[in-house]
Amino acid sequence: MRVMTAQRAAPLQKEKVEGPLGKRLAGEASNHLLNGLSILKEMLADFRQQDRFFKYKASIVAGWLVMSVASFAIACPGNSVQAGDMDARLVLSDKLDRPSITIWNESNKAWKDIVVTVNGQYQAAVPSVAPGELMTITPKQLMGSTGSAPADLRFQTLQMRSRDDSADLTEDLRKEWERLTGPKP
């Protein structure tokens, strides 16, 4: 008696496909897609042959998976700190000899742990501003590395940062200056 095996004496050589890389990749991608579809069809046929109790169990597990994924998507947003405009409205004081900035919270949530940076060197901190409330920043409240801001400080740039968001209000500041002093020639 002789034992025969199905093993090849030498491995088959794969034909080398000639042509542009894009066509070769497209061919391989279509092969993988068709293989995946055939596997799905086989799984669907196997599922159809199962009894209804198995199908009930499978639908319960599938529902649980969908609810779990949806819960994670809702509870864990992609970015914890978002950059935006914070729904802030800016108004400069019309008294140019005593500058001040008033910022309204027009969003529907409170701002917490706010840091306002003026001209890149002076900062003021505000613990919180409720929706619909305002905060007013004067040079007396602004502190820098050299101490307090000068009383006649001209606000040129303005950034605001909270626990959850940030905004660059420099463009709004420029528009407010133009409103008060007129457009530049």
Backbone bond lengths (Angstrom), bond angles and torsions (degrees), N, CA, C in turn:
res aa  C-N    CA-C-N  psi(-1)  N-CA   C-N-CA  omega(-1)  CA-C   N-CA-C  phi
1 M - - - 1.409 - - 1.533 108.81 -
2 R 1.311 114.90 138.49 1.451 120.78 -176.06 1.525 110.10 -120.63
3 V 1.317 116.08 137.52 1.457 120.85 -179.79 1.530 108.97 -94.25
4 M 1.336 113.25 130.77 1.476 118.13 179.72 1.535 108.22 -114.23
5 T 1.284 116.40 142.09 1.460 120.74 177.64 1.521 109.76 -116.95
6 A 1.309 114.57 159.99 1.458 120.01 178.24 1.526 111.13 -93.88
7 Q 1.312 116.02 5.61 1.453 119.59 -178.69 1.517 110.45 -72.47
8 R 1.327 115.16 138.46 1.461 119.78 179.02 1.526 109.01 -77.99
9 A 1.284 114.99 150.97 1.458 119.97 177.67 1.531 109.71 -70.67
10 A 1.325 116.32 -35.10 1.467 121.13 178.46 1.527 107.58 -140.44
11 P 1.316 118.71 143.85 1.466 119.40 -179.81 1.528 111.33 -65.64
12 L 1.327 114.37 149.83 1.460 119.13 178.51 1.521 109.97 -69.70
13 Q 1.284 115.21 142.91 1.459 120.52 176.64 1.521 108.49 -88.60
14 K 1.331 116.12 129.45 1.454 120.94 179.79 1.521 107.91 -79.34
15 E 1.325 114.32 136.01 1.458 117.99 179.26 1.517 109.47 -67.76
16 K 1.297 114.97 136.78 1.456 119.87 179.63 1.525 107.23 -87.92
17 V 1.323 115.11 122.13 1.451 120.54 -178.09 1.520 108.06 -86.61
18 E 1.305 115.43 129.38 1.453 121.20 178.97 1.519 109.11 -95.91
19 G 1.301 116.21 157.89 1.454 120.31 176.45 1.516 111.11 127.68
20 P 1.316 115.74 179.53 1.459 119.65 -178.37 1.531 111.60 -66.30
21 L 1.315 114.82 153.36 1.453 121.62 -177.32 1.527 111.06 -59.63
22 G 1.332 117.62 -40.03 1.466 121.52 -178.81 1.519 111.71 -59.99
23 K 1.328 117.07 -41.94 1.477 120.14 179.50 1.518 111.21 -68.47
24 R 1.331 116.35 -38.21 1.475 119.03 179.19 1.525 110.38 -66.37
25 L 1.347 116.80 -42.91 1.457 119.78 178.31 1.523 111.66 -64.60
26 A 1.330 116.62 -40.35 1.462 120.00 178.35 1.525 110.48 -63.24
27 G 1.326 116.95 -39.17 1.469 120.49 178.58 1.526 111.55 -64.24
28 E 1.330 116.51 -45.01 1.461 120.27 178.79 1.526 110.85 -65.18
29 A 1.332 117.25 -40.87 1.462 120.64 179.72 1.524 110.53 -63.21
30 S 1.327 117.30 -42.20 1.470 119.11 178.98 1.527 110.77 -66.14
31 N 1.338 118.56 -35.96 1.469 120.78 176.41 1.530 110.70 -61.53
32 H 1.317 117.04 -46.09 1.470 120.54 -179.74 1.523 110.95 -65.96
33 L 1.319 117.47 -38.67 1.457 120.86 178.65 1.530 110.75 -64.05
34 L 1.327 116.98 -44.54 1.467 120.16 179.77 1.537 110.87 -66.12
35 N 1.329 117.76 -38.72 1.465 120.53 176.78 1.527 110.53 -63.01
36 G 1.339 116.96 -42.76 1.459 120.73 178.23 1.523 111.77 -62.84
37 L 1.326 117.22 -41.24 1.471 120.43 178.42 1.528 111.60 -63.96
38 S 1.322 116.98 -40.17 1.467 118.74 179.56 1.532 110.97 -66.45
39 I 1.325 117.04 -37.39 1.472 120.22 177.54 1.528 109.73 -64.66
40 L 1.349 117.46 -42.94 1.464 120.80 177.39 1.528 111.71 -61.69
41 K 1.317 117.23 -40.22 1.474 120.32 178.39 1.528 111.03 -63.03
42 E 1.328 116.28 -40.97 1.463 120.03 178.57 1.531 110.56 -64.96
43 M 1.333 116.91 -41.35 1.461 120.08 179.39 1.528 110.46 -65.58
44 L 1.322 117.46 -39.07 1.458 121.40 178.09 1.523 110.94 -65.05
45 A 1.311 117.07 -40.05 1.469 120.21 177.81 1.533 110.29 -64.99
46 D 1.345 116.92 -41.14 1.468 120.08 177.18 1.524 110.91 -64.09
47 F 1.335 117.36 -40.39 1.459 121.55 179.29 1.530 110.83 -63.20
48 R 1.316 116.94 -40.07 1.476 120.44 -179.68 1.529 111.68 -65.10
49 Q 1.314 117.17 -27.19 1.460 120.18 -178.69 1.528 112.38 -81.71
50 Q 1.323 118.07 -10.42 1.455 121.50 -179.42 1.537 110.38 -76.12
51 D 1.343 115.84 160.91 1.458 119.88 178.16 1.535 110.85 -78.19
52 R 1.319 116.80 168.77 1.460 120.69 -173.25 1.523 112.61 -67.59
53 F 1.320 119.45 -28.39 1.459 121.18 179.45 1.522 111.20 -67.50
54 F 1.321 115.88 -38.59 1.461 119.88 175.07 1.526 109.89 -63.06
55 K 1.319 116.63 -41.46 1.474 121.09 179.27 1.528 110.60 -64.20
56 Y 1.340 117.88 -38.51 1.460 120.86 176.29 1.534 110.60 -61.26
57 K 1.337 115.92 -46.47 1.459 120.07 179.02 1.526 111.09 -60.83
58 A 1.312 115.97 -43.20 1.462 119.88 -179.44 1.528 110.86 -64.58
59 S 1.323 118.00 -38.35 1.468 119.86 179.91 1.537 110.69 -69.79
60 I 1.329 118.01 -33.55 1.459 121.28 176.61 1.534 110.01 -65.69
61 V 1.321 116.91 -45.01 1.465 120.80 178.75 1.525 110.34 -64.15
62 A 1.333 118.06 -42.47 1.463 121.50 179.47 1.534 110.62 -63.84
63 G 1.325 117.86 -42.15 1.461 121.21 177.21 1.515 111.91 -62.69
64 W 1.327 116.94 -41.65 1.451 121.23 177.83 1.531 110.77 -62.25
65 L 1.337 117.18 -42.65 1.459 120.55 178.34 1.530 111.47 -62.60
66 V 1.326 117.44 -43.29 1.467 121.21 179.47 1.528 110.27 -62.45
67 M 1.325 117.22 -44.89 1.467 120.17 179.81 1.526 111.53 -65.76
68 S 1.335 117.86 -36.74 1.467 120.95 178.73 1.520 111.07 -65.80
69 V 1.318 117.07 -45.83 1.463 120.68 179.39 1.527 110.26 -63.55
70 A 1.338 117.03 -42.15 1.472 120.32 178.57 1.521 110.80 -63.92
71 S 1.329 118.05 -39.09 1.459 121.14 178.36 1.519 111.55 -63.38
72 F 1.329 117.61 -43.41 1.455 120.66 177.92 1.519 111.11 -65.15
73 A 1.325 117.54 -39.99 1.465 120.46 179.81 1.524 111.24 -63.99
74 I 1.314 117.19 -36.54 1.466 120.76 179.73 1.521 111.07 -76.39
75 A 1.328 117.05 -42.58 1.465 121.04 -174.36 1.517 113.71 -78.45
76 C 1.306 118.42 -26.22 1.463 121.57 -176.39 1.521 110.55 -121.09
77 P 1.336 118.15 82.58 1.462 118.96 178.29 1.521 110.28 -65.22
78 G 1.314 115.40 159.32 1.460 120.56 -174.62 1.500 114.71 -64.18
79 N 1.306 118.84 -34.64 1.449 121.35 -175.67 1.514 109.11 -131.27
80 S 1.334 116.51 122.03 1.462 118.39 -176.62 1.524 112.46 -78.03
81 V 1.311 117.92 -28.95 1.456 120.49 176.33 1.514 107.51 -114.95
82 Q 1.300 115.75 117.30 1.448 120.52 -177.88 1.511 109.55 -102.53
83 A 1.316 115.65 143.13 1.460 119.78 175.83 1.519 107.84 -100.02
84 G 1.293 116.37 131.98 1.448 120.11 -179.64 1.502 110.05 -165.41
85 D 1.311 116.76 -155.63 1.455 119.51 -179.85 1.514 111.66 -101.89
86 M 1.294 118.83 -1.81 1.469 125.73 176.79 1.530 111.66 60.06
87 D 1.320 118.40 12.52 1.468 122.68 -177.06 1.529 109.55 51.84
88 A 1.318 115.27 49.94 1.455 121.24 -178.71 1.529 109.36 -103.86
89 R 1.321 115.98 139.67 1.464 121.70 174.82 1.515 106.75 -117.22
90 L 1.324 115.49 129.53 1.452 122.22 -172.97 1.521 110.16 -109.93
91 V 1.328 116.26 136.90 1.460 121.68 174.81 1.527 107.67 -136.63
92 L 1.338 115.91 128.20 1.463 121.37 175.56 1.517 109.36 -89.25
93 S 1.306 116.06 150.06 1.465 121.02 175.82 1.524 108.99 -67.66
94 D 1.317 116.55 139.30 1.457 119.07 178.88 1.522 112.31 -81.48
95 K 1.322 117.17 -1.38 1.462 121.75 175.04 1.517 107.76 -92.35
96 L 1.321 115.72 96.95 1.454 120.27 -173.18 1.524 112.42 -68.98
97 D 1.347 118.76 -21.31 1.462 120.12 178.30 1.533 112.32 -79.55
98 R 1.338 117.30 -17.13 1.471 122.21 176.62 1.527 108.20 -129.12
99 P 1.331 117.16 80.74 1.466 119.62 -174.05 1.527 112.60 -67.71
100 S 1.327 114.67 144.00 1.467 121.69 172.31 1.518 107.99 -158.06
101 I 1.306 114.83 156.84 1.464 121.98 179.56 1.520 107.09 -122.99
102 T 1.325 116.14 133.40 1.461 121.19 173.65 1.525 107.33 -114.39
103 I 1.319 116.18 129.05 1.469 121.84 -179.09 1.520 107.83 -122.52
104 W 1.341 115.59 121.79 1.463 121.84 178.35 1.518 109.87 -94.38
105 N 1.324 115.96 139.19 1.459 122.26 173.58 1.528 107.26 -89.32
106 E 1.324 116.75 99.24 1.456 121.47 179.78 1.521 112.29 -95.00
107 S 1.326 117.54 9.83 1.463 120.44 177.93 1.530 109.18 -85.34
108 N 1.319 115.76 175.56 1.461 119.92 179.55 1.531 112.29 -99.12
109 K 1.329 117.23 11.58 1.458 119.99 176.43 1.528 109.73 -134.78
110 A 1.304 115.48 156.10 1.467 121.03 -177.71 1.516 110.57 -74.47
111 W 1.315 115.60 145.12 1.459 121.64 171.54 1.515 107.11 -90.08
112 K 1.311 117.49 134.94 1.464 122.02 179.88 1.527 109.35 -123.04
113 D 1.335 115.81 144.86 1.466 122.80 176.73 1.531 111.87 51.24
114 I 1.321 116.73 62.37 1.454 122.20 -175.47 1.520 109.75 -88.07
115 V 1.330 115.44 136.22 1.461 122.03 172.97 1.523 106.67 -123.86
116 V 1.334 116.52 121.85 1.461 122.73 178.27 1.524 107.01 -104.79
117 T 1.342 117.01 127.07 1.457 122.59 179.72 1.528 108.40 -114.04
118 V 1.318 116.46 123.22 1.460 122.52 -178.87 1.525 108.92 -112.31
119 N 1.330 115.35 132.00 1.472 123.18 178.53 1.530 112.77 54.70
120 G 1.310 117.32 23.48 1.456 122.61 176.37 1.518 115.12 71.81
121 Q 1.343 118.70 -0.60 1.467 118.60 -176.26 1.518 114.86 -132.86
122 Y 1.313 118.56 -17.08 1.457 120.91 -179.66 1.524 109.73 -112.96
123 Q 1.330 116.18 136.46 1.457 120.61 -177.76 1.521 111.26 -129.91
124 A 1.340 114.17 149.53 1.460 122.01 172.11 1.523 107.08 -133.93
125 A 1.317 116.33 144.59 1.464 121.61 179.84 1.516 109.56 -116.25
126 V 1.340 114.25 138.93 1.467 121.53 177.96 1.523 106.63 -130.00
127 P 1.353 118.95 130.37 1.470 120.14 -175.74 1.526 113.48 -64.19
128 S 1.343 117.97 -46.21 1.467 119.06 178.83 1.519 109.79 -164.45
129 V 1.348 114.21 155.61 1.462 122.09 175.21 1.523 106.13 -135.93
130 A 1.334 116.43 119.91 1.465 121.82 -178.38 1.529 109.77 -73.85
131 P 1.339 117.36 160.47 1.459 120.21 176.65 1.526 110.78 -58.33
132 G 1.339 116.16 135.01 1.453 120.96 -179.81 1.516 113.92 82.61
133 E 1.324 118.11 -7.65 1.471 122.26 179.50 1.528 109.24 -90.19
134 L 1.330 115.81 174.21 1.457 121.13 179.74 1.509 110.50 -133.03
135 M 1.326 114.41 162.89 1.462 120.90 172.03 1.520 107.12 -133.95
136 T 1.320 116.11 142.49 1.453 121.82 179.08 1.521 108.54 -117.43
137 I 1.321 115.62 130.33 1.460 122.03 -179.06 1.525 107.79 -115.15
138 T 1.310 116.44 127.22 1.455 122.73 176.29 1.519 108.76 -117.26
139 P 1.340 118.21 162.32 1.471 119.73 178.20 1.529 113.07 -58.01
140 K 1.311 117.36 -27.37 1.464 121.05 -179.94 1.537 111.12 -63.94
141 Q 1.343 116.93 -30.01 1.467 121.17 -179.26 1.522 112.70 -84.85
142 L 1.315 117.59 -16.85 1.462 121.70 -176.07 1.517 111.36 -84.33
143 M 1.328 115.97 130.98 1.456 122.30 179.42 1.523 109.01 -121.62
144 G 1.330 115.40 143.22 1.457 121.29 177.00 1.504 110.34 -132.45
145 S 1.320 116.26 -171.68 1.470 119.87 -178.98 1.527 111.70 -68.50
146 T 1.333 117.07 -22.40 1.466 120.38 179.57 1.521 112.23 -98.92
147 G 1.319 117.33 6.68 1.468 121.50 -179.68 1.518 110.88 112.38
148 S 1.319 116.42 -150.28 1.461 121.66 -177.90 1.525 110.98 -68.86
149 A 1.322 114.67 154.92 1.456 120.71 175.97 1.522 108.85 -72.42
150 P 1.335 117.94 150.37 1.470 119.55 177.44 1.528 110.40 -63.99
151 A 1.334 116.45 148.67 1.462 121.20 -176.38 1.522 112.53 -64.25
152 D 1.340 118.29 -26.16 1.469 121.15 -179.60 1.533 111.72 -100.72
153 L 1.322 116.92 26.68 1.467 122.21 -178.14 1.519 111.05 -55.92
154 R 1.328 115.80 133.17 1.460 120.64 174.13 1.523 107.35 -98.85
155 F 1.317 116.39 121.64 1.459 121.88 -178.92 1.528 108.20 -75.20
156 Q 1.340 117.09 114.11 1.466 120.83 -179.47 1.521 111.86 -108.42
157 T 1.318 118.20 -41.49 1.463 121.92 175.56 1.518 108.13 -127.00
158 L 1.329 115.04 151.16 1.465 119.64 -177.56 1.520 109.18 -147.88
159 Q 1.327 115.63 118.74 1.459 121.83 174.08 1.521 108.09 -120.36
160 M 1.317 114.29 146.07 1.459 119.98 179.69 1.521 108.06 -132.06
161 R 1.330 115.93 137.93 1.463 121.22 -178.27 1.517 107.77 -137.01
162 S 1.333 116.00 135.60 1.462 120.60 174.44 1.516 108.11 -122.17
163 R 1.324 115.67 -175.33 1.463 120.72 179.81 1.530 111.21 -61.37
164 D 1.358 117.09 -34.45 1.464 121.10 -172.41 1.516 114.74 -112.85
165 D 1.318 119.60 -9.85 1.461 119.93 -171.01 1.522 109.62 -154.66
166 S 1.315 115.81 171.63 1.461 120.56 174.98 1.513 108.30 -150.11
167 A 1.334 115.93 160.16 1.461 120.47 -179.77 1.515 109.26 -153.32
168 D 1.333 115.13 145.23 1.454 121.76 172.17 1.519 106.39 -105.84
169 L 1.315 116.68 110.58 1.461 122.25 -175.94 1.524 112.23 -100.81
170 T 1.341 117.41 18.59 1.459 121.41 -177.69 1.520 111.57 -62.06
171 E 1.324 118.39 -42.16 1.473 121.35 179.57 1.525 110.61 -64.72
172 D 1.320 117.42 -41.75 1.465 120.40 176.50 1.524 110.59 -62.82
173 L 1.326 116.64 -37.28 1.456 121.85 178.66 1.529 110.47 -64.18
174 R 1.341 116.24 -43.34 1.459 120.47 178.57 1.526 110.92 -61.33
175 K 1.323 117.25 -43.18 1.471 121.34 179.33 1.530 110.94 -63.72
176 E 1.319 116.83 -38.31 1.461 120.40 178.40 1.533 110.78 -65.90
177 W 1.355 117.06 -40.22 1.465 119.74 177.33 1.527 110.13 -62.03
178 E 1.339 116.47 -42.06 1.469 119.65 178.30 1.522 110.99 -64.07
179 R 1.311 117.57 -36.61 1.465 120.65 178.73 1.528 110.69 -64.41
180 L 1.338 115.84 -39.40 1.465 119.48 -177.81 1.533 113.03 -79.13
181 T 1.330 116.82 -40.24 1.463 119.85 -172.46 1.526 113.58 -106.53
182 G 1.316 117.81 -7.82 1.458 121.05 -176.27 1.514 110.99 91.62
183 P 1.351 117.04 158.28 1.469 120.01 -178.09 1.528 111.01 -66.36
184 K 1.327 114.74 149.65 1.460 120.42 178.78 1.522 109.25 -76.25
185 P 1.348 117.96 142.18 1.468 120.80 179.30 1.509 111.99 -72.71
